[in-house]
Amino acid sequence: MAADGEVKRVQVWAGPTGLLLVALLFLVLPMATASCSLPADLPEGSGAVSVSVSGADVVTGGDPDFSASGVFELSPEANAGMASEAAPRGAVRVWGIATAVVMGLGLLTMFVRVWRLRAILTAAVASVAAALLVATEVALVGRLVSLAEQEATWLVHLPSARGVDVVGRAGEVVGTAVGFWVALTGLVLVAGVNVVLLVRPGPPPLPDGGGRLGLGGAG
């Protein structure tokens, strides 16, 4: 049946293929960033510093992308130390690994032949992965804010920072990045499409490998 084939194609993209794509985007795109810059007209001079943490950094605990220039630039060893300090640790890694594992387990739904069971499992996996992703992002942003507050303590001595709550406003330089929003949107779409398949009106499609419909009566 045409409808049966269409649903199967939808379940491929809103199933193993979709989850694999989301997992790859989660790993390669930045999940959170922190950046600060000083304009050239300040007495202490200009400069910029930025940190970008990808999903792969979260899962492996690797050093994130780190760059510094101007007044923020230190020795290569000190810059490497700053990058290492910003690397995901503790709860951030635990949440990130759990997110990746759940998305990986979702690939096993390709072996489920009953379409309704596949839709239920895929929707559940995508929903759990989305919740874990949010927890990962909250923990990651919280860690970066904490580090930003620590690093902001030396800025209070700059002439341009007098009268400004630099430490209290350190969190303003930290934000979620495109990787989080792309991965979250993908997981929500995968879960939503499978829920729609389950509740849509009309007769269900044939199971994978199901028999043909007989047309006409015997004799």
C-alpha positions as CSV (number, residue, x, y, z in Angstrom):
1,M,0.0,0.0,0.0
2,A,1.2,3.5,-0.8
3,A,0.3,4.8,2.7
4,D,2.3,1.9,4.3
5,G,5.4,2.8,2.3
6,E,5.0,6.4,3.1
7,V,4.8,5.8,6.8
8,K,7.9,3.5,6.6
9,R,9.9,6.3,4.9
10,V,8.8,8.8,7.5
11,Q,9.9,6.4,10.3
12,V,13.3,6.1,8.7
13,W,13.9,9.8,8.9
14,A,12.1,10.3,12.1
15,G,13.9,7.3,13.6
16,P,17.4,5.8,13.2
17,T,18.5,8.2,10.5
18,G,17.1,11.2,12.2
19,L,18.7,10.2,15.5
20,L,22.0,9.6,13.9
21,L,22.0,13.0,12.3
22,V,21.0,14.7,15.5
23,A,23.8,12.8,17.4
24,L,26.4,13.9,14.8
25,L,25.2,17.5,15.0
26,F,25.3,17.3,18.8
27,L,29.0,16.2,18.7
28,V,30.3,18.6,16.1
29,L,28.5,21.9,16.8
30,P,29.1,24.2,19.7
31,M,26.8,23.7,22.6
32,A,27.8,26.8,24.6
33,T,30.1,29.8,24.3
34,A,31.6,32.5,26.4
35,S,33.1,35.6,25.0
36,C,34.2,39.0,26.1
37,S,35.9,42.0,24.3
38,L,37.2,45.4,25.2
39,P,37.1,48.3,22.8
40,A,40.2,50.1,21.7
41,D,39.4,53.4,23.4
42,L,39.8,52.0,26.9
43,P,42.9,53.1,28.9
44,E,44.0,49.5,29.4
45,G,43.8,48.7,25.7
46,S,41.6,46.4,23.6
47,G,41.3,42.6,23.5
48,A,39.0,39.7,23.2
49,V,38.7,36.2,24.7
50,S,36.3,33.4,23.7
51,V,35.5,29.8,24.6
52,S,33.4,27.4,22.5
53,V,32.4,24.0,23.8
54,S,31.2,21.4,21.4
55,G,29.3,18.2,22.2
56,A,32.4,16.2,21.5
57,D,34.2,18.2,24.2
58,V,31.4,17.5,26.6
59,V,31.5,13.7,26.0
60,T,35.3,13.3,25.9
61,G,36.2,16.0,28.5
62,G,38.5,17.5,25.8
63,D,39.8,21.1,25.8
64,P,37.3,23.5,24.1
65,D,38.2,26.0,21.4
66,F,39.9,28.9,23.2
67,S,41.2,32.2,21.8
68,A,42.6,35.3,23.4
69,S,44.0,38.5,22.0
70,G,45.1,41.9,23.2
71,V,45.0,42.5,27.0
72,F,43.6,39.0,27.4
73,E,46.4,37.2,25.6
74,L,48.8,35.3,27.8
75,S,51.7,33.0,27.1
76,P,50.9,29.9,25.0
77,E,51.2,27.8,28.2
78,A,48.8,30.0,30.1
79,N,46.3,30.0,27.3
80,A,46.5,26.2,27.1
81,G,45.9,26.2,30.9
82,M,42.8,28.4,30.5
83,A,41.4,26.0,27.8
84,S,42.0,23.0,30.0
85,E,40.3,24.8,32.9
86,A,37.2,25.3,30.8
87,A,37.1,21.7,29.7
88,P,33.8,19.9,30.8
89,R,34.1,18.0,34.0
90,G,32.0,16.1,36.5
91,A,28.2,16.4,36.1
92,V,28.6,18.1,32.7
93,R,30.3,15.0,31.3
94,V,27.9,12.6,33.0
95,W,24.9,14.3,31.4
96,G,26.6,14.6,28.1
97,I,27.6,11.0,27.9
98,A,24.1,9.9,29.0
99,T,22.7,12.0,26.2
100,A,24.9,10.5,23.6
101,V,24.3,6.9,24.8
102,V,20.5,7.3,24.7
103,M,20.6,8.7,21.2
104,G,22.9,5.8,20.2
105,L,20.5,3.3,21.7
106,G,17.8,4.8,19.5
107,L,19.6,3.5,16.5
108,L,18.5,0.0,17.6
109,T,14.9,0.8,16.7
110,M,15.9,-0.1,13.1
111,F,15.6,-3.7,14.1
112,V,12.0,-3.3,15.4
113,R,9.7,-4.6,12.7
114,V,6.3,-3.6,14.2
115,W,5.7,0.0,13.2
116,R,3.7,1.0,16.2
117,L,6.2,-0.4,18.7
118,R,9.0,1.3,16.7
119,A,7.1,4.6,16.9
120,I,6.6,4.2,20.7
121,L,10.2,3.4,21.3
122,T,11.6,6.1,19.1
123,A,9.3,8.8,20.7
124,A,10.4,7.7,24.1
125,V,14.1,7.7,23.2
126,A,13.9,11.1,21.6
127,S,12.0,12.5,24.6
128,V,14.5,11.1,27.1
129,A,17.4,12.3,25.0
130,A,15.9,15.8,24.8
131,A,15.5,16.0,28.6
132,L,19.1,14.8,29.1
133,L,20.3,17.4,26.5
134,V,18.6,20.2,28.4
135,A,20.2,18.9,31.7
136,T,23.6,18.8,29.9
137,E,23.2,22.4,28.7
138,V,22.2,23.7,32.1
139,A,25.2,22.1,33.7
140,L,27.5,23.3,31.0
141,V,26.3,26.9,31.0
142,G,26.5,26.9,34.8
143,R,30.1,25.7,34.7
144,L,31.1,28.4,32.2
145,V,29.3,31.1,34.3
146,S,31.3,30.0,37.3
147,L,34.5,30.1,35.4
148,A,33.6,33.5,34.0
149,E,33.0,34.9,37.5
150,Q,36.4,33.6,38.7
151,E,38.2,35.1,35.7
152,A,36.3,38.4,36.2
153,T,37.8,39.0,39.6
154,W,41.0,40.5,38.0
155,L,38.9,42.8,35.8
156,V,37.7,44.8,38.8
157,H,41.2,46.4,39.0
158,L,40.9,47.9,35.5
159,P,40.2,51.6,35.4
160,S,37.2,51.1,33.0
161,A,35.6,48.6,35.5
162,R,35.4,51.0,38.4
163,G,31.9,51.2,39.7
164,V,30.8,48.2,37.6
165,D,29.7,44.9,39.1
166,V,32.0,43.0,36.8
167,V,31.8,39.7,38.7
168,G,28.0,39.9,39.1
169,R,27.6,40.5,35.3
170,A,30.0,37.8,34.3
171,G,27.2,35.5,33.4
172,E,26.2,37.8,30.6
173,V,29.1,36.7,28.5
174,V,27.9,33.1,28.5
175,G,25.2,31.7,26.3
176,T,23.8,28.7,24.6
177,A,25.1,28.0,21.1
178,V,23.6,26.7,17.9
179,G,24.4,23.1,18.5
180,F,22.1,22.9,21.5
181,W,19.2,24.4,19.7
182,V,19.7,22.3,16.5
183,A,20.0,19.1,18.5
184,L,17.0,19.9,20.7
185,T,14.8,20.9,17.7
186,G,15.8,17.6,16.0
187,L,14.9,15.5,19.0
188,V,11.6,17.3,19.5
189,L,10.7,16.8,15.8
190,V,11.6,13.1,15.9
191,A,9.5,12.5,19.0
192,G,6.6,14.7,17.6
193,V,6.5,12.9,14.3
194,N,6.2,9.5,15.9
195,V,3.5,10.7,18.3
196,V,1.6,12.0,15.3
197,L,1.9,8.6,13.6
198,L,0.5,6.9,16.7
199,V,-2.5,9.1,17.1
200,R,-3.4,9.9,13.5
201,P,-6.8,8.7,12.3
202,G,-7.2,6.0,9.7
203,P,-6.2,2.3,9.5
204,P,-2.6,1.5,10.7
205,P,-0.1,0.6,8.1
206,L,0.9,-3.0,7.6
207,P,3.8,-4.3,9.7
208,D,7.2,-4.5,7.9
209,G,7.2,-7.6,5.9
210,G,3.5,-8.0,6.1
211,G,1.5,-9.9,3.7
212,R,-0.4,-8.6,0.7
213,L,-4.1,-7.7,0.8
214,G,-6.2,-10.1,-1.1
215,L,-8.5,-8.5,-3.7
216,G,-11.7,-10.3,-4.6
217,G,-13.3,-13.3,-3.1
218,A,-12.5,-17.0,-3.7
219,G,-14.1,-18.6,-6.7
